[in-house]
Amino acid sequence: MDYIAIDFETANSNNTSACSLGIVIVQGNKIEEKYYLINPETHFDPYNISIHHITEEDVKDSPTFPKVWEEIKDYFTGIVVAHNAGFDLSVLKALIEKYNLEAPRVKICCTVKISQKLWKDILPNCKLNTISEYLEVEHNHHNALSDAYVCVKIVERAIRMTNSATLEEAMESLGLLFGYYSNERFYLQRNRYKEVNKDAPDNFFKEKIVAYGGKPKTVTKKQVAEILQIKGANVSRSIDRSIDTFIMFDACPKEKQMQLEEMKKRCQIDILSEDDFLRVIK
């Protein structure tokens, strides 16, 4: 698969209350669509019903999420696209945890971020109904399958506008980094901080997300950033669950050290000293 686009609708404000799911599977020139009503095993809020028009009566005979997941989980192996991906992937994550299911390993792509890059000065906002009208795509807003289909059209336009062959190339051209979701990590798409050398030979830092703190003794911070760029790393200004490696130079602020210790409880992060850094860049 090239990627899948998804959209959830929920019965109430709880992320575990998914009541419908739309999936569009994109593989080359082939597109496959799937739509599910889901029994959320909880109450429906009138506000949510007013948005998507799905009621408790509509889903009373529908499968619960574990049964739906058994049918769709094999699609979640590469890139997952969603509009405001923070919401849809948080719903997926909450459902996986609620039912104690095995989490997928997927890259996350948010079409809101893509749209902001493409049409910031053209459209009044980046809502799906605004974009679908601009792209002249038939759209039933808040129908999960229709919303997912518009995401595909946004990706197609992004690939064309950036003269790219793939979604990965389009993301690179737009200066965006994929998010990621697995058992170990969950973080969302963001802007690339530094240019990345895609042609860097294989090495310890290539394609890793690296942050650093403190004062280097043998090099300057500018040189550190330049070396990481040459090595093909993605440099991050912040310590969060996206980083793979942290370089701890002398006098690293205690605040950053505390952040790092907290983050290490949640995911695997390699911590390098200045001597380690100098050794691995040789």
N, C-alpha and C positions, 0 to 999 in steps of 0.2 A: 504493500500500500504506500501511496505517496503521503497521505495523511487522512485523518477523520475529523469531521466537524460535528460538535455536539451542542445540544441545548437542553437544559432541565427547566421544568416548571415545578413549583412547590405548592403544597397544600396550605402551608402557613409559614411563619418566619423562621422556623427551624430548618436547618440544612438537611436534616435527615427525613424531611417530609416530601421527597420527590414524588410527584403524581403523574408526570409524563416526561418522556425523553425522546428527542429526535436525534438521529445519527445519519450523517452522509459520509459514505466511504468513497474516497477518491483514489483510483488506481489507473495511472496513465490517462487515457481518454474515457475510461469507464467510471460511471457514478452509480452507486447503489444507495438506496434510501431505506431507512428503517424507523418505525415509529412505535412507541410503546406507551400505553396507559399503565400506571403502576399503582398498586394499592399501598399507600404510605403507612397504613396501620395507625393512623392518628386522625385528629380532627381537621376540618377545612375551615380556614378563616374566610369570612365574607369578602374581605378586601382582595385576597388572592383569587377567589372565584370571580370577582369582578374584572380581574385582569385577563385570566386565561379561560374562563367559562367552563372549567372542569369541576364537577361536583363529586361528593362522596358517592352518590348513586352511580355516577359514570364509571367508577373504578372498583365497585364492590366485588366484582367477579374477576378483576384483573390480577395478574401475578404480583407478588411482592418483589422487592429489588433483587434478592439473591437468585430467584429464578430467571429474572431478566439478565443478570450479570453472567450466569452460566452460559447464556446464549451469545452474549456480546463480548465477553472478556478477551477473546482472541483478536479482536480488532484493536485493542489498546496495547499496541506494541511499538509504536513509532512516535508520530507527532499528533497531538490532540489540539484542535483549533476550537476556540469559542469566543463569543463576543462578550467582553467583560469576563475574561477567563477566571479571574479571582473568585467569582461567584460559582460558576459551573464546576470548576475543579474542586472548590471547597465542598460543594454538595457531594460530588463523587467521593472525596476523601471521607466525609462524614458518614456516608452510607457504607463504605468499605469497613470503617471502624465499628459502626453500629452492629453490623452483622458478622464481624470477625472474618472477613474475606481476605484473600490474598491481594495485596495492592499491585497494580501494574507498574511498569517502568516506562514512563513516557515523557517526551518533551512537550512543553506547553507553549502555545502560540495564541496571543490575544489580538483579535481583529480590531478592537478599539485602538490599541497602540498603533497598529498598521494604518488604520484610517486617519489617525491624528497626523501621522507622517505624510500621508498622501494628499489629504484634503483640508489641512488645518486652516488655510486661508480661503477656502472655497465654500465649505459647508458651515452652516450656523452651529451644528453640533454633530456628534458621531453616533447618534442613535440609529438603530437598525432600520427603522421606518424612514428616516431621513436619507440614509445611504441607499436603501432599496429604491426609493423614488429617483434619486440622482442616477443610479445605475440602470434604471428602467427595468427592474426585476419585480415580477409579481410576488407579493408578500402578504402573508396573513400574520400580522404582528402578534407575538406571544403564543403562536402555535409553534411548538418545539421543533418540529421538522422544518417548517418554513423558515424559522430563525436560523437554524443550522445551515440551510441551503444558501441563505444570503451570505453567511460567513465564507462559504466556498466561492461565491462570486467576488467577494472582497479579495480573497487570496489570488484568484485568477487575475483580477485587475492589477494587483500589486506585482505579480510576476511579469505581466505585460509591460507595466509602466517602468519597471526597473530593468527591462530587457534581460530578465533572468530565465533560466531553464527550470529551476526548482524553487520551492518555498524557502529552502535553506539559503539559496543564492539571493533571493529577494530580501530575506531578513538581514543578511550581511550588507546588502546595498543600502538598506534603510537604517543601518546602525543599531540593530536590535539584537538582543540575546534571548534565546529561548529560556523559558522557565523549565522546571523539572518536578516530577512527582514519582516517588517510590516509597518503599517502607522507611528508608533512611532519610530522605530529603523531600522537602516541599517548598518551592519558591517560584515566584512568578516572573514573567518576561519583563525585561527592563532595557533601558538604553545602554549601548556599549560605551564604556568610559574612554577607552583608548582604542586606536586602530589595532587590528590584530593581523599578524603576519601569517596568513594561511599557508604559505609555502615554506614555513620553518621546518627544518628536518626534525624527525622524532627526537624528543628529549623529555626530561622530567616535567617541564612546565607547559608543553604544548597542549593547547585547548583547555587548560585548567583555569579556574577562576581564583586569582591570587590577591590577597590583601597584605599590607605590611604596616608596621608601626615602630616608632622609636627613631633613633639617630644612628645611621650607619657610620662606622669608624673608617672604613677603607674606601668607600665610594659615596657619592652624593645620592640624594633621593631621586634627583632627575636621572642619574645614571641607572639607578635600580629600575625605574619605569621604562627607560629605553631598552635595557637588557631584557626585561620581561616581554616587551613588545617584539623584539627580535626573535625571542624564543617561542613566540606564538601564544603567549598567555593572554587571558582576559584580566585586566587589572580592575579591582574593585576598591572603592573608597570606604565601604562599610563592611562590618563583620556581621554576616547573617548566614542562613543555612545554605546559601548558594556557593559559598567559597569552599574550595578544595584544599587550599594551602594558605598558611599565614607565616610571614617572615617577621620574626621578633628581633629587632635591633636593640641596641642599648637604650636604656631610659624609656622603654615603651610605656606609655601612660597606663596607670593602674586601671583606669576605666576600661581601656581596651582589653587589658589582661582579664578583667572580670567578665567582660562580654564574651571573650574567647573561651573561658572556662565554662560559662553557661552554655555556649553553643556546642562545645565538645560533648556535653551530656546528651545532645540530641542527634548528632551526626559525626561522621569521621572527618577530621581535619588534620592534615599534616602540618606540624609546627617546626619551622626551620630557624636555627640561629644564623647569625651573619656568617660564621664559618661553614655551616651547612650550605648556605646560599652560594658562597664562593666556590664550594666544592662541586656542586651540581651544575654550575654554569660553565665549567671548564670544558 
